[in-house]
Amino acid sequence: MNEKWSARLPVENINNIVPVDGGDVNDAYRIETDKGLYFLLVQPGRDEDFYAAEISGLKDFEQAGITVPRVKDHGQISGEAYLLLDFLEEGRGSQKDLGELVAKLHLTHQRDGKYGYNLPYEGSDITFSNGWFNSWSEIFVDQRLSKLHDEIVSRSLWDKSDNEMYLEVLEIIKEELKKHRSEPSLLHGDLWFGNYMFLDDGRPALFDPSPLYGDREFDLGATQVFGGFDSEFYEAYNNIYPLAAGAERRIDFYKLYLLLVHLVKFGEMYLGSVSSTMRNIISKR
């Protein structure tokens, strides 16, 4: 980040700007000032709308009583989108409290019973249009899985047998979702271990949402792909918001979804995980 760029930030008395880990999508920085710390996300080559859904999600979460970093400012500088947030000081906390927090988030339901969101999902490699639908299958199958399938095929990441196995899995997903009754919960949308933290006072906090209203099992599937959530988390969650019968089987659908997203992002290194997850879904038919 050059000095001309940083000078246009709406922050006074900047002492230092330090690059930090911001995940695989954004450039990220800790901004040190006389009045405290800020967290800055930058997305090169995108306009300020890139962060619109994340900003909306953070505000929705805060209204639901979820601890999140507060939005201080956002915009575009020199052809780069930016999002300025409060800096959260990291500490240690309990998975029990985290499970209760996620259950609290999911108990926030869309008042009209609709699935989706009023802003699209914006990623560096793929976007999803969202919109509003009467059923979860319409957004998960028609808007998400179909788009991922098209991307994977267009990039020649699957051979004929991979594609045939996916189509078999797709029919299983459609049939299972027809039988499953769910309410549209407010979802994080990308709930892996890199998107939560414990604050210095021990409270859990969520950040970097890809918000939508959908089946809460979608978020729980994401928690099971890369670890970072233990039995205490799931027990605490289930005590507050018990899962319906068959959840374990359906959660595999959402694990597959996240792996497909990573297959699009990172390529062939995820082929094995995707294939084994599809075989697992078929074996539980």
KAHULIN-V573257 format. One record per residue. N is the residue number from 1. RES is the residue in one letter. SS is DSSP state (helix for helix, strand for strand, loop for the rest). PHI is phi as a letter, one per 30 degrees, with the letter a starting at -180 (999 if undefined). D_CENTER is the distance of its C-alpha to the mean C-alpha in Angstrom with 1 decimal. Layout:
n;res;ss;phi;d_center
N;RES;SS;PHI;D_CENTER
N;RES;SS;PHI;D_CENTER
//
This chain:
n;res;ss;phi;d_center
1;M;loop;999;26.6
2;N;loop;d;30.1
3;E;helix;d;32.1
4;K;helix;d;32.5
5;W;helix;d;28.7
6;S;helix;d;28.2
7;A;helix;d;31.3
8;R;loop;c;29.7
9;L;loop;d;27.0
10;P;loop;d;27.8
11;V;loop;b;28.3
12;E;loop;c;31.8
13;N;loop;h;33.5
14;I;strand;d;31.0
15;N;strand;c;32.4
16;N;strand;a;29.9
17;I;strand;b;26.6
18;V;strand;c;25.1
19;P;strand;d;22.5
20;V;strand;b;19.8
21;D;loop;d;16.8
22;G;loop;b;13.8
23;G;loop;i;11.8
24;D;loop;c;12.6
25;V;loop;c;12.0
26;N;loop;c;13.9
27;D;strand;d;17.3
28;A;strand;b;17.3
29;Y;strand;b;20.4
30;R;strand;c;22.0
31;I;strand;c;24.6
32;E;strand;c;27.6
33;T;strand;b;30.0
34;D;loop;d;33.0
35;K;loop;c;31.1
36;G;strand;k;28.1
37;L;strand;c;24.9
38;Y;strand;b;22.0
39;F;strand;c;18.8
40;L;strand;c;18.6
41;L;strand;c;16.0
42;V;strand;b;17.7
43;Q;strand;b;16.9
44;P;strand;d;20.3
45;G;loop;i;21.7
46;R;loop;b;19.4
47;D;loop;d;20.6
48;E;helix;d;19.2
49;D;helix;d;17.4
50;F;helix;e;14.7
51;Y;helix;c;13.2
52;A;helix;d;14.3
53;A;helix;d;11.1
54;E;helix;d;9.6
55;I;helix;d;13.1
56;S;helix;d;13.4
57;G;helix;d;10.4
58;L;helix;d;11.9
59;K;helix;d;15.2
60;D;helix;d;14.3
61;F;helix;d;13.0
62;E;helix;d;16.3
63;Q;helix;d;18.3
64;A;loop;d;17.1
65;G;loop;i;18.4
66;I;loop;c;15.2
67;T;loop;d;15.9
68;V;loop;b;13.9
69;P;loop;d;15.5
70;R;loop;d;17.6
71;V;strand;d;17.7
72;K;strand;c;21.1
73;D;strand;a;21.3
74;H;strand;a;19.9
75;G;strand;l;21.7
76;Q;strand;b;23.0
77;I;strand;b;25.6
78;S;loop;h;27.5
79;G;loop;i;25.1
80;E;strand;b;22.0
81;A;strand;d;19.2
82;Y;strand;b;18.7
83;L;strand;b;16.9
84;L;strand;c;18.9
85;L;strand;b;17.7
86;D;strand;e;19.6
87;F;loop;c;19.7
88;L;loop;c;18.9
89;E;loop;d;21.4
90;E;strand;d;20.3
91;G;loop;b;22.2
92;R;loop;b;22.2
93;G;loop;a;21.3
94;S;loop;c;21.2
95;Q;helix;d;18.7
96;K;helix;e;20.6
97;D;helix;d;19.6
98;L;helix;d;15.9
99;G;helix;d;16.3
100;E;helix;d;18.1
101;L;helix;d;15.6
102;V;helix;d;12.8
103;A;helix;d;15.7
104;K;helix;d;16.7
105;L;helix;e;13.4
106;H;helix;d;13.7
107;L;loop;d;17.4
108;T;loop;d;16.7
109;H;strand;c;17.5
110;Q;loop;d;17.9
111;R;loop;d;21.6
112;D;loop;c;22.7
113;G;loop;i;21.1
114;K;loop;c;19.1
115;Y;strand;c;15.9
116;G;strand;k;13.7
117;Y;strand;a;13.3
118;N;loop;d;15.8
119;L;loop;b;14.0
120;P;loop;d;12.5
121;Y;strand;d;9.3
122;E;strand;c;10.7
123;G;loop;b;10.3
124;S;loop;d;13.3
125;D;loop;c;14.2
126;I;loop;a;13.2
127;T;strand;b;12.5
128;F;strand;b;12.3
129;S;loop;d;14.7
130;N;loop;h;13.5
131;G;strand;j;16.7
132;W;strand;b;18.2
133;F;strand;b;19.5
134;N;loop;d;21.7
135;S;loop;b;20.0
136;W;helix;d;16.7
137;S;helix;d;18.2
138;E;helix;d;18.8
139;I;helix;d;15.2
140;F;helix;d;13.8
141;V;helix;d;17.0
142;D;helix;d;18.5
143;Q;helix;c;15.7
144;R;helix;c;13.1
145;L;helix;d;15.3
146;S;helix;d;18.3
147;K;helix;d;16.8
148;L;helix;d;15.6
149;H;helix;e;19.1
150;D;helix;d;20.8
151;E;helix;d;19.2
152;I;helix;d;20.0
153;V;helix;d;23.5
154;S;helix;d;24.2
155;R;loop;c;23.5
156;S;loop;h;25.8
157;L;loop;d;23.4
158;W;loop;c;24.8
159;D;loop;c;28.5
160;K;helix;d;30.2
161;S;helix;d;29.7
162;D;helix;d;25.9
163;N;helix;d;25.7
164;E;helix;d;28.1
165;M;helix;d;26.1
166;Y;helix;d;22.9
167;L;helix;d;25.0
168;E;helix;d;26.3
169;V;helix;d;22.9
170;L;helix;e;21.9
171;E;helix;d;24.9
172;I;helix;d;24.1
173;I;helix;d;20.7
174;K;helix;d;22.4
175;E;helix;d;25.2
176;E;helix;d;23.1
177;L;helix;d;21.0
178;K;helix;d;24.3
179;K;helix;d;25.5
180;H;loop;c;22.5
181;R;loop;c;22.5
182;S;loop;b;19.4
183;E;loop;c;18.7
184;P;loop;d;15.9
185;S;strand;d;13.9
186;L;strand;d;11.6
187;L;strand;c;8.1
188;H;loop;d;5.3
189;G;loop;j;3.3
190;D;loop;a;1.6
191;L;loop;d;5.0
192;W;loop;c;7.3
193;F;helix;d;10.5
194;G;helix;d;10.0
195;N;helix;c;7.8
196;Y;strand;b;10.7
197;M;strand;a;14.3
198;F;strand;c;17.7
199;L;strand;d;19.9
200;D;loop;d;23.5
201;D;loop;c;24.6
202;G;loop;j;22.6
203;R;loop;d;20.1
204;P;strand;d;16.4
205;A;strand;b;14.0
206;L;strand;c;10.2
207;F;loop;a;9.0
208;D;loop;h;7.0
209;P;loop;d;5.0
210;S;loop;c;4.4
211;P;loop;d;6.9
212;L;strand;a;9.3
213;Y;strand;c;12.0
214;G;strand;a;12.3
215;D;loop;d;13.5
216;R;loop;d;12.2
217;E;helix;d;12.9
218;F;helix;e;9.8
219;D;helix;d;7.8
220;L;helix;d;11.0
221;G;helix;d;11.1
222;A;helix;d;8.1
223;T;helix;d;10.2
224;Q;loop;c;13.1
225;V;loop;d;12.6
226;F;loop;c;13.1
227;G;loop;i;14.8
228;G;loop;j;14.7
229;F;loop;b;15.1
230;D;loop;c;18.7
231;S;helix;d;21.0
232;E;helix;d;21.5
233;F;helix;d;17.8
234;Y;helix;d;18.1
235;E;helix;d;21.7
236;A;helix;d;20.9
237;Y;helix;e;18.1
238;N;helix;d;20.6
239;N;helix;d;23.4
240;I;helix;d;21.8
241;Y;loop;b;20.1
242;P;loop;e;21.7
243;L;loop;d;20.2
244;A;loop;d;22.3
245;A;loop;e;24.5
246;G;loop;i;23.0
247;A;helix;d;19.5
248;E;helix;e;19.8
249;R;helix;d;20.7
250;R;helix;d;18.0
251;I;helix;e;15.2
252;D;helix;e;16.5
253;F;helix;d;15.5
254;Y;helix;d;11.7
255;K;helix;d;12.4
256;L;helix;d;14.2
257;Y;helix;e;11.6
258;L;helix;d;9.3
259;L;helix;d;12.7
260;L;helix;d;13.7
261;V;helix;e;11.0
262;H;helix;d;12.4
263;L;helix;d;15.8
264;V;helix;d;15.5
265;K;helix;d;14.4
266;F;helix;c;16.8
267;G;helix;i;19.4
268;E;helix;d;21.9
269;M;helix;d;20.8
270;Y;helix;c;18.3
271;L;helix;e;21.0
272;G;helix;d;22.4
273;S;helix;d;19.2
274;V;helix;d;18.5
275;S;helix;d;22.2
276;S;helix;d;22.5
277;T;helix;d;19.7
278;M;helix;d;21.3
279;R;helix;d;24.7
280;N;helix;d;23.4
281;I;helix;d;22.3
282;I;helix;d;25.8
283;S;helix;d;27.6
284;K;loop;c;26.4
285;R;loop;d;27.6
//
